[in-house]
Amino acid sequence: MNGTAFVAPIASDELPSGPGGFASHARPASCHGMSDFAALLPPPVLFFALGFAAGALRSDLAVPDALDKALSLYLMVVIGLKGGAAISLPGATEGLWPALAAGVALSLLLPLPAFAALRATSSLDRETAAAVAGHYGSVSVVTFAAAAGILASRGVAYEGFMPAVLAAMETPAIITALLLARGSTAGLFSRRLAREVFLSGSVVLLLGSFAIGWIAGPAGKAQLAPFAEGLFPGALCLFLLEMGLMAARQLRAAGRGLPFNLIAFALVMPLFGAGCGWGLGLLTGLSAGGHALLIVLGASASYIAVPAAMRMAVPKADAGIYVTLSVAITFPFNILIGIPLYLWAAGT
C-alpha cells in the first residue's frame, strides 16, 4: 500500500457499546443477521431512503434551508480537515501524485464519452449534452462522504490525501464541458468564469480545510475531535435525509417528461465511470480503501460546482435536464446501489 492510510473516526469499535449504544463488542448469534443488514444498508443510506420515500409520498417533512447549508459546510470542512491531518504524518504523501493525476484524468476525459453517448442516443442540443457530460466528469462531495463513512464503519483504512483528489476533480470536467459546448476556446479563459470555477465555495472550503488540517497536524486533530469525529455520522444522516427529499421532489417535478434513454444514461454512466476509476486505481497502487474511493469519485456526478458554472457559462443548456439526471437519478443510484457495488469491486 502506498502512503500512510488512515481509518476515519467512526469505526464500530469506537461507537458506544451496551444497552444505550449502537455497537457491542459481544454480539449474540441472533444479532448477526441485523449486523449483516446494517453493513449493507448503514444508517446514512437508510436516512436517504427515508427522505426519498417521504418526498415521493408528498409528506410535509422538510429540512430547513439554513440547516441544509450548514450541514453542507460542515461536511466539506470535516472531509478537508481529516485529509489534511492525515497527510501531516511522516510518509503520508507517498503515492499522492499518481492518485492526483488519475483523478484529474478522470475528470477531464469522462465528459468525452458521456457527450458522445448523449449526442448519439438522444435529441439533446449540443449545449445541454455538454452540460450533462460535465456533471459526470466532476464529483459529488456527499457521495464521497457517504462512501468514506461506510468504509469507516467497517474499519477500512484509506489514504489521507483522497480529499485532495476529490477537490482536484471538481473543475477539470467544467473546462471539458465548456469546450464541448462551444466547439472552441473562445471565452473559455475569461476572468469571470475562472473566478466562478476556481474560487467556487466548495473548492475553496475543501482546499482551505485541507490546508488547515495539514498545518494543525495530530495536535489539531485531537483538539477538533468532538467536532470533526463525534458529529460526523449524525450530520451525514441529516444531510442525506434532505438529499433524499430533494431527489424525490426533482424526479416528481420532471414528471413523464424525462425520456427513457436519458434515464438509462444516468444509470449506465456511473458504472462506466466506476470502471475507469477501478482500472486507474489498480495502476496507482492505492490501498483497498483508497481504490474504493477513486471508484466512487469516477462514478459520482456533480450537483453543486458544475450546475453553478453551467448556469453562467452555458445559459442555453437546459438546467431541468442536467440537474434532474444528476440529483434525481444518479445520486440515489450511487447511494443505494452503487456504493456497495464499488466497495465490493475494490475488495473492501
Secondary structure, 3 states (H helix, E strand, C coil): CCCCEECCCCCHHHCCCCCCCCCCCCCCHHHHHHHHHHHHCCHHHHHHHHHHHHHHCCCCCCCCHHHHHHHHHHHHHHHHHHHHHHHCCCCCCCCHHHHHHHHHHHHHHCHHHHHHHHHHHCCCCHHHHHHHHHHCCCCCHHHHHHHHHHHHHCCCCEECCHHHHHHHCCCHHHHHHHHHHHCCCCCCCCHHHHHHHHCCHHHHHHHHHHHHHHHHHHHHHHHCHHHHHHCHHHHHHHHHHHHHHHHHHHHHHHCCCCCHHHHHHHHHHHHHHHHHHHHHHHHHCCCHHHHHHHHHHHHCCCCCHHHHHHHHHCCCCCHHHHHHHHHHHHHHHHHHHHHHHHHHHCCC
